[in-house]
Amino acid sequence: MQTLIEQRKDSRNKVAWPVSVWIPEANRFFNGRSCNISKTGVFITLPVTTPIQTGNTVELNFPRTEPLAQEKGQFARIKAGRVVRVDRNHLLEEAEIGVGIAFN
C-alpha cells in the first residue's frame, strides 16, 4: 500500500476551465481542462497522448471571455510552471492523464 503525503501549501478551488499547455519538448500546445487551482499551482487533465513527464517546464494558457479580455487587455492568462505530478491511474476509464503543475 502506498501512502500519499499532502504537500499543498494553499487551499485549492475546484474549477473546470479550458486550458492550453505549451510543451517545448513537443513544440506544440495540448488542450485540456483545469480541475482545481490555488495561488501556487494547478491540477489539470490532458489527453493520454500528451508527451509530458515530471520535471517538464510548461506554459499554461487560460483563455478569457471577450468582456474580460477587453477589461484586462489580453485574451489569455499565461502562467509558467513545472510538472510535479503525472497521474496515469485513469487511462482506460477516461483516456486522460492528470497533471499537477507548480507555478514558477
ChimeraX attribute file (.defattr): number of C-alpha atoms within 10 A of each C-alpha:
attribute: neighborCount
match mode: 1-to-1
recipient: residues
	/A:1	3
	/A:2	4
	/A:3	5
	/A:4	6
	/A:5	6
	/A:6	6
	/A:7	6
	/A:8	11
	/A:9	10
	/A:10	11
	/A:11	10
	/A:12	16
	/A:13	11
	/A:14	12
	/A:15	14
	/A:16	13
	/A:17	14
	/A:18	16
	/A:19	22
	/A:20	20
	/A:21	22
	/A:22	18
	/A:23	18
	/A:24	12
	/A:25	11
	/A:26	11
	/A:27	7
	/A:28	10
	/A:29	17
	/A:30	16
	/A:31	15
	/A:32	20
	/A:33	19
	/A:34	21
	/A:35	19
	/A:36	17
	/A:37	20
	/A:38	16
	/A:39	12
	/A:40	15
	/A:41	23
	/A:42	22
	/A:43	22
	/A:44	24
	/A:45	22
	/A:46	21
	/A:47	16
	/A:48	16
	/A:49	10
	/A:50	16
	/A:51	12
	/A:52	19
	/A:53	14
	/A:54	13
	/A:55	13
	/A:56	15
	/A:57	20
	/A:58	22
	/A:59	19
	/A:60	22
	/A:61	19
	/A:62	17
	/A:63	17
	/A:64	16
	/A:65	11
	/A:66	12
	/A:67	10
	/A:68	13
	/A:69	14
	/A:70	11
	/A:71	10
	/A:72	12
	/A:73	10
	/A:74	14
	/A:75	17
	/A:76	17
	/A:77	13
	/A:78	14
	/A:79	15
	/A:80	16
	/A:81	19
	/A:82	18
	/A:83	20
	/A:84	16
	/A:85	16
	/A:86	18
	/A:87	13
	/A:88	13
	/A:89	11
	/A:90	12
	/A:91	13
	/A:92	9
	/A:93	7
	/A:94	11
	/A:95	13
	/A:96	20
	/A:97	20
	/A:98	22
	/A:99	21
	/A:100	22
	/A:101	26
	/A:102	21
	/A:103	18
	/A:104	12
